[in-house]
Structure formats: C-alpha cells, structure tokens
Amino acid sequence: MKDPVILSDDEIREHYVPRIVDKEVKDMLELFGAVQISGCKWCGKSWTGIAHSKSSIFIGNPKNRILADTDPEIALRGDEPRLIDEWQDVPALWDTARYNIDLSGRKGMYIFTGSVTPPLESTKHSGVGRFAPVKMRPMSLFESGESKGSVSLSELFLGARPVSSISEAGYEKVVNLICRGGWPAGLKLDDDKAMLISKRYVDMIVNFDFSRTDGVRRNPATVRRVLRSLARNNATEARISVLANDVKDADLPISPLTASGYLDALKRMFIIEEQKPWLPGIRSKIRMRKSPKRHFVDPSLAVAALGIGPKALLKDVETAGLMFESLCYRDLCIYSAPFRGNVYHYRDDSGLEADAIIEADDGRWAAAEIKMGHSKVDEAAANLIRLKDKVTKEGDVPEPAFLMVICATAMSSYVRREDGVCVVPIDCLGP
C-alpha cells in the first residue's frame, strides 16, 4: 500500500483558492490575539487557516491529540500566527491560548479552526476580547468561479448601477450547481463525482459525527429520518412539532423535545442554519411572524438527504425552488460578510413576505425575492414595492438601499426596471 500523499503547508498555500473570508481573517488577526474560524466540515477552514498561518498543528492526528492532551502549552508553540486545527477535540487548548494572549498582549498569535461548537462547560472562558469569531461556509458561486460577480452586493448598497453582463444561468445548470454544492474538494471534479461529496457527507453525519457532537448515542435510522424531514422542509418555517410528526410517520416516534435535541446538534455541527425574521424599527406598528426559516448550510446536503439527484430535481420545480432559495441564502450571507451584514426573512401577519432582507451594521437595508423563473419577476417586483411602502410608512425604517429579484433563469443580463427593482441572475451576483 502506498503512503498517503500529504501536502506541506507551503504546497497548500500554492494551491489555495482565495476566499471572501480571507480579508476578515487578516483584519481580525491585526486586532485580536486569536481568530476562531468555525464552520461545517469540508468547507475549507483548514486551508484558509494554513493560508494565514506560519506554523500549524492538526489535532485530528492522534499523536498530536495525545500531545495536546498531555501538555497544551507545547502544542501551542510555533511561529505565529499558529494554526490549531479542530481544537474542540482538546478544549484545554482554548483556555491555555487565552491565558497566553492575556500574558503577552500580542495580536495575531493563533488561528483556531473547528467544525463543532463544544459545550459551554468544556472551556472556562468565553474568549471575549481575545478570540475574534469568523464564520465560514462552503464556497459561493463567485468563489467557485460559477458567477462573474459583475453585480456587487456591496456596491449596490452604495448606490452603484452595475454594467449589464451576459448571464449563462439556466434552470438545468442551476439545478446541477445545487446538487454539486460549494465544496472545495469538488472544484476540479465532474458533476457525478462532485455530487458524491454531499452524499458521503450525509452518510458520515448519520453514522459517525452525530454521536461525537454531544456524546449521546442515537439510532442512525432516526438521524437519517430527521435529516430527510429537514430536507423536505428546507427553506421553510416548519415548526419542531412538524418535524417530530414527520418522523413519527415512519414508525420511529420522537417527541418535539427530542426533535429539538437533534436540531441543536445539527446547528452545533454547522449543518443547519436559521434565517431569523427581520424586525423593523423599534417603534414599528407591524405585527411580525417570529419563526426562523431553516436551511442546510449547503443545498447539496438537502438534496443528498432526500436521496435524489439532478434528474429528479429537474422534474420537481417546487422543491428545486426551495433548494435555489437556500443556495441564494448561502451566497448572500457570504457576500454580505465584508460589510458585516446579516440576512433575514420577512413575514408579517397580513401575509406579506420577502425571501431575504439584507441589513448592514449601519442600519442600511435591502430586500430580495428569489425566483427560479422569469415568469414570476413582475409579481416579485410588485411584492417588494408593497413591502417597501409598508415598512417605510409603518415600520419606522428608512428607504431601502435597493430592491432585487434574484433569478436562476430567463434573464440574459442584469437589468434595473422602470420601477427601480433590480433583476439579477444568480451567476452575475458577487460580493
């Protein structure tokens, strides 16, 4: 048997594909003693950590884990910034690093990466003021080269009017992108092989990772049923009770409390994200719905959890639309991170809703509707205008920076309509 090919840190830096999060990591290293990069497995945290470090230790290596368990101080020694990969397996590393930062007062000492949020009791100190948290997701379409990025989200907030560029998006292509996912390991693979990544990921969650998250042994069949239920309800506001009943239909009854435990574990593994509802101004008269939408961190995981592929998804336009919404949510979160934006959804008691509200940290906001086909653009644009009129009048908020319909198909280029609504093909959108 041949020895495995292990790339050196220098070789990884040479082959590194730049990520949007790079600037945030660099900036935080200049401001804080350490940076904590968290996100799901296989999204590229380790390579990003290596790209910004001068030395590294990988706690996933059993020898390194034993060393770190025995003496965390030795494990932390090395040129700075020092990368400590999968640190959560030895939580004492966190407290030791925090102590070293306090003692030295230096900036940019460590980069911690982790794919699971450890229990609060595993560390003695939160790390506030010492560790800067940085969230990382699978690749956006811009990062993987599938979007030109000619329509900059940041520049739209500044009032720019982008120059139109030809879109190559289409229903079939976007469905393939949904099923491929944003996994760095799939960049140079053909579609069939790239799609195996998310399928194997789901198998790994079911058979191994779930129990390792909180030490609770669970029936793999039930885990798979829960994932399937979440995938069926992806990009919706389905209640915990709905998920529990969904699993009960499979003769594997679980209570809402138990279902909530599964969901919490998946959030700690960064597999499921909650898109929180947007609440207009403090003095708003609008009665809002307060349920979050749930998304898989990458839509390919939802597709894999359903056990389907592109052929089945092409025939199910409704499910494809929900998966496309998750893809857009993923990319909007990534594109808004440079200006510290957050992505919410809107739904009030009158039934008025919007798929995405992008809010900058200075209070500027924008609203977006997400539609697979061009036939829904007029309806989506009218809905956005109704929302703008209502929240600016009753919600105690300023005029939006822009209104946008994000499309998968049927637009040959970016346009700004006469009513002011931007129509942006997903493969033209970027940071």
C-alpha positions in Angstrom: 0.0 0.0 0.0 1.3 3.4 -0.9 1.7 6.0 1.7 -0.9 8.8 1.6 0.1 12.0 -0.3 0.2 14.7 2.4 0.7 18.2 1.1 3.0 20.5 3.1 1.7 23.9 4.3 3.7 25.6 1.5 2.1 23.4 -1.1 -1.3 24.1 0.3 -0.7 27.8 0.1 0.5 27.5 -3.5 -2.8 25.7 -4.5 -5.1 27.8 -2.3 -8.2 29.2 -3.9 -8.8 32.7 -2.4 -12.0 33.0 -0.3 -14.1 36.1 0.5 -13.5 35.5 4.2 -9.7 36.0 3.8 -9.9 39.7 4.4 -11.9 39.3 7.6 -9.4 36.8 8.9 -6.5 39.1 8.1 -8.2 42.1 9.7 -9.1 40.2 12.8 -5.5 38.9 13.3 -4.4 42.5 13.4 -7.0 43.4 16.1 -7.2 40.3 18.3 -4.9 37.8 19.9 -6.6 34.9 18.0 -9.1 34.2 15.3 -11.6 31.4 15.6 -12.8 30.1 12.2 -15.9 27.9 12.6 -18.0 26.1 10.0 -19.0 22.7 8.7 -16.5 20.1 7.8 -15.0 20.2 4.3 -15.8 23.9 3.7 -12.1 24.8 3.6 -11.4 26.1 7.1 -8.1 24.2 7.4 -6.7 25.5 4.1 -7.8 29.1 4.9 -6.1 28.7 8.3 -2.9 27.5 6.7 -3.0 30.4 4.2 -2.9 32.9 7.0 -0.6 31.0 9.4 3.2 30.5 9.8 3.0 27.2 11.6 0.3 24.6 12.3 -0.8 21.6 14.4 -3.6 19.3 13.4 -5.4 17.8 16.4 -7.1 15.3 14.2 -3.8 13.5 14.1 -3.9 11.0 17.1 -0.3 11.8 18.0 -1.0 15.5 18.1 -4.1 14.9 20.1 -2.2 13.0 22.7 0.5 15.7 22.8 -2.2 18.4 23.2 -4.0 16.5 25.9 -0.7 15.9 27.8 0.7 19.5 27.5 -1.4 22.1 25.7 1.4 24.7 26.1 3.8 22.6 23.9 1.1 22.1 21.3 0.7 25.9 21.0 4.4 26.6 20.4 5.4 27.7 17.0 5.8 30.6 14.6 2.8 33.0 14.8 0.1 33.0 13.7 -0.1 29.3 14.7 -2.9 27.3 13.3 -4.6 24.8 15.8 -6.9 22.7 13.6 -10.0 21.0 15.1 -9.2 22.4 18.5 -12.5 21.3 20.0 -11.2 17.8 20.5 -8.9 19.2 23.2 -10.8 22.1 24.8 -7.9 22.9 27.2 -6.1 24.4 24.2 -8.6 27.3 24.2 -8.0 28.2 27.9 -4.3 27.9 27.5 -4.2 30.1 24.4 -6.5 32.7 26.2 -4.0 32.8 29.1 -1.0 33.2 26.7 -2.8 36.1 24.9 -3.5 37.8 28.2 0.1 37.3 29.4 1.8 38.6 26.2 -0.7 41.2 24.9 0.3 40.3 21.3 -2.1 40.3 18.4 -2.4 37.5 15.8 -1.0 34.7 17.9 -3.3 31.9 17.0 -5.9 30.7 14.4 -8.3 28.1 15.8 -10.5 26.1 13.4 -13.4 23.9 14.4 -16.3 22.1 12.8 -18.3 21.6 16.1 -19.2 24.1 18.7 -18.1 22.5 22.0 -20.4 22.5 25.1 -20.1 25.8 27.1 -18.8 23.9 30.1 -15.8 22.5 28.2 -13.9 25.8 28.4 -13.5 28.1 31.4 -13.5 31.4 29.5 -15.6 32.6 26.6 -12.7 34.2 24.8 -14.4 37.5 24.5 -11.9 40.2 23.7 -9.2 37.6 22.8 -10.7 35.5 20.1 -12.5 37.0 17.1 -15.1 34.7 15.7 -15.2 34.2 11.9 -18.0 32.2 10.3 -17.1 30.2 7.2 -19.4 28.4 4.8 -19.0 26.3 1.7 -18.0 28.2 -1.4 -20.3 30.7 -3.0 -20.8 30.6 -6.8 -18.4 33.6 -7.1 -15.7 31.8 -5.2 -16.1 28.6 -7.2 -15.9 30.5 -10.5 -19.6 29.9 -11.4 -20.5 33.6 -11.0 -18.9 36.5 -12.8 -19.6 38.8 -9.8 -20.3 41.7 -12.1 -23.2 42.8 -9.8 -21.6 43.6 -6.5 -23.8 43.4 -3.4 -21.5 45.9 -1.6 -21.7 48.4 -4.5 -25.5 48.1 -4.7 -25.6 49.3 -1.1 -23.5 52.3 -2.2 -26.0 53.2 -4.9 -23.9 51.8 -7.9 -25.6 50.9 -11.1 -23.7 47.9 -12.4 -23.0 47.5 -16.1 -25.0 44.6 -17.6 -23.2 41.4 -18.3 -24.4 38.3 -20.1 -25.7 35.5 -17.8 -25.2 31.9 -18.6 -27.6 30.7 -15.9 -30.5 28.4 -16.8 -32.8 26.0 -15.0 -30.8 22.9 -15.7 -27.4 24.5 -14.9 -28.6 25.9 -11.6 -30.1 22.5 -10.6 -26.7 21.0 -11.3 -25.0 23.7 -9.2 -27.4 23.0 -6.3 -26.6 19.3 -6.4 -22.8 19.8 -6.7 -22.7 22.1 -3.8 -19.9 24.6 -2.8 -17.3 22.0 -1.6 -13.7 23.0 -2.4 -12.9 19.3 -3.0 -15.3 19.2 -5.9 -13.9 22.1 -7.8 -12.0 20.0 -10.4 -14.4 17.1 -10.5 -17.1 16.3 -13.0 -20.7 16.6 -11.8 -21.2 13.0 -11.0 -18.1 12.7 -8.8 -18.7 16.1 -7.2 -22.2 15.1 -6.2 -20.8 12.1 -4.3 -19.3 14.5 -1.7 -22.6 15.6 -0.3 -23.9 12.0 -0.3 -20.9 10.8 1.6 -21.2 13.8 4.0 -24.8 12.8 4.9 -23.6 9.2 5.5 -20.9 10.5 7.7 -23.3 12.6 9.8 -25.7 9.6 10.2 -23.1 7.0 11.1 -20.3 8.9 12.9 -20.4 12.6 13.5 -23.8 12.9 15.2 -22.9 10.9 18.3 -19.5 12.6 18.6 -21.1 16.0 18.8 -22.6 15.6 22.3 -21.8 12.0 23.3 -25.4 10.9 23.0 -25.8 7.6 21.1 -28.6 7.9 18.6 -30.2 5.4 16.2 -28.7 6.1 12.7 -32.0 5.3 11.1 -33.7 8.1 13.2 -30.9 10.5 12.3 -31.4 9.9 8.6 -35.2 10.3 9.0 -34.6 13.6 10.8 -32.3 14.8 8.0 -34.8 13.8 5.4 -37.6 15.7 7.2 -35.5 18.8 7.5 -34.7 18.5 3.8 -38.4 18.2 2.9 -39.0 21.4 4.9 -35.8 23.2 3.8 -36.1 27.0 3.4 -39.5 26.9 5.3 -40.7 28.0 8.8 -41.7 24.4 9.7 -42.2 24.1 13.5 -40.4 21.5 15.6 -43.7 19.7 16.1 -44.0 19.3 12.3 -40.5 17.7 12.1 -41.4 15.4 15.0 -44.6 14.3 13.4 -42.8 13.8 10.1 -40.5 11.3 11.7 -43.4 9.6 13.6 -45.0 8.8 10.2 -42.0 6.5 9.7 -42.9 4.5 12.8 -40.0 5.9 14.7 -41.7 8.2 17.1 -39.9 11.1 18.7 -41.2 13.9 20.9 -40.8 17.6 19.9 -38.3 17.9 22.8 -36.2 15.1 21.3 -36.5 16.6 17.8 -35.3 19.8 19.2 -32.2 18.0 20.6 -31.4 16.6 17.1 -31.8 20.1 15.6 -29.5 21.6 18.3 -26.8 19.0 17.5 -27.1 19.8 13.7 -26.7 23.5 14.4 -23.6 22.8 16.6 -22.2 20.9 13.6 -23.0 23.9 11.4 -25.1 21.6 9.2 -28.4 23.6 9.7 -28.6 27.4 9.8 -31.6 29.5 10.9 -32.5 32.5 8.9 -34.1 34.8 11.5 -37.1 37.0 10.9 -36.4 40.7 10.3 -37.9 43.1 12.8 -38.4 46.7 11.5 -37.8 49.7 13.7 -38.3 49.8 17.5 -41.5 51.8 17.1 -42.9 49.7 14.3 -46.6 49.1 14.2 -46.3 46.0 12.1 -47.1 42.6 13.7 -44.3 40.2 12.6 -44.1 36.5 12.5 -41.1 35.4 14.6 -40.4 31.9 13.3 -37.0 31.3 11.6 -36.5 29.6 8.3 -34.1 26.6 8.3 -31.6 25.9 5.6 -28.9 23.3 5.2 -25.6 25.1 5.1 -25.3 23.9 1.5 -28.3 22.9 -0.6 -26.5 19.8 -1.9 -26.8 18.3 1.6 -30.6 18.7 1.5 -30.7 17.1 -1.9 -28.5 14.2 -0.7 -30.6 13.8 2.4 -33.7 13.3 0.2 -31.7 10.7 -1.8 -32.3 12.4 -5.1 -30.2 13.9 -7.9 -30.5 16.4 -10.8 -32.9 14.3 -12.9 -35.5 14.1 -10.0 -35.0 17.7 -9.0 -35.5 19.0 -12.6 -39.0 17.4 -12.5 -39.9 18.9 -9.2 -40.0 22.7 -9.7 -41.3 23.5 -6.2 -38.6 21.6 -4.4 -36.0 23.0 -6.8 -37.2 26.5 -5.9 -36.7 25.9 -2.2 -33.2 24.5 -2.8 -32.4 27.5 -5.0 -33.6 29.8 -2.2 -31.0 28.0 0.1 -28.3 28.5 -2.4 -29.1 32.2 -2.7 -29.2 32.5 1.1 -25.8 30.9 1.4 -24.3 33.2 -1.2 -26.0 36.4 0.3 -24.6 35.5 3.7 -21.1 35.2 2.2 -21.3 38.3 0.0 -22.7 40.5 2.9 -20.0 39.4 5.4 -17.4 42.0 4.2 -19.7 44.8 5.3 -20.8 42.8 8.4 -24.3 42.3 7.0 -27.0 39.9 8.1 -29.6 38.1 6.0 -33.1 37.8 7.5 -36.5 36.9 6.1 -39.7 39.0 6.4 -43.2 37.8 7.1 -46.0 39.8 8.8 -49.5 38.9 10.0 -51.0 40.2 6.7 -49.1 37.5 4.8 -46.7 40.0 3.1 -43.3 38.4 3.0 -39.9 38.6 1.3 -37.3 35.8 0.9 -34.3 37.9 2.1 -33.7 41.2 3.9 -30.0 42.1 3.8 -29.2 44.5 6.7 -25.8 46.3 7.1 -24.4 47.0 10.5 -25.1 50.8 10.0 -28.9 50.2 9.5 -29.0 50.3 5.7 -31.2 47.5 4.3 -32.3 45.9 1.1 -35.0 43.4 0.2 -34.8 40.5 -2.2 -37.1 38.0 -3.7 -35.7 34.7 -5.1 -37.3 33.1 -8.2 -36.3 30.3 -10.4 -38.1 31.5 -13.5 -38.6 34.9 -15.2 -42.4 34.4 -15.3 -42.5 35.4 -11.6 -40.4 38.5 -11.8 -43.3 41.0 -12.2 -45.1 39.5 -9.3 -42.0 39.5 -7.2 -41.1 43.1 -8.0 -44.6 44.3 -7.1 -44.4 42.4 -3.8 -41.1 44.1 -3.0 -42.6 47.5 -3.7 -45.6 46.8 -1.4 -43.1 45.7 1.3 -41.1 48.9 0.9 -44.2 51.1 1.1 -45.5 49.3 4.2 -42.3 49.2 6.3 -41.2 52.7 5.5 -44.6 54.0 6.5 -45.4 51.8 9.5 -42.1 50.2 10.3 -40.0 53.2 11.4 -37.3 52.4 8.8 -35.6 54.5 6.1 -36.0 53.8 2.4 -34.2 50.6 1.2 -30.8 50.9 -0.5 -32.3 48.7 -3.3 -34.9 46.1 -4.1 -33.8 43.0 -6.0 -35.2 39.9 -7.6 -32.6 37.1 -7.9 -33.2 34.7 -10.8 -32.0 31.4 -11.9 -33.2 31.6 -15.5 -34.6 33.6 -18.3 -32.7 36.9 -17.8 -29.9 37.4 -20.3 -28.3 40.1 -18.2 -28.6 42.3 -15.1 -31.3 45.0 -15.5 -32.8 47.8 -13.4 -36.5 48.0 -14.2 -38.5 51.2 -14.6 -40.0 50.7 -11.1 -36.4 50.7 -9.7 -36.3 47.0 -8.9 -33.0 45.2 -9.9 -33.3 41.8 -11.6 -30.0 39.9 -11.0 -29.2 36.5 -12.5 -27.5 34.4 -9.7 -24.4 33.9 -11.9 -23.9 37.7 -12.1 -24.1 38.3 -8.3 -20.9 38.7 -6.2 -19.5 40.4 -3.1 
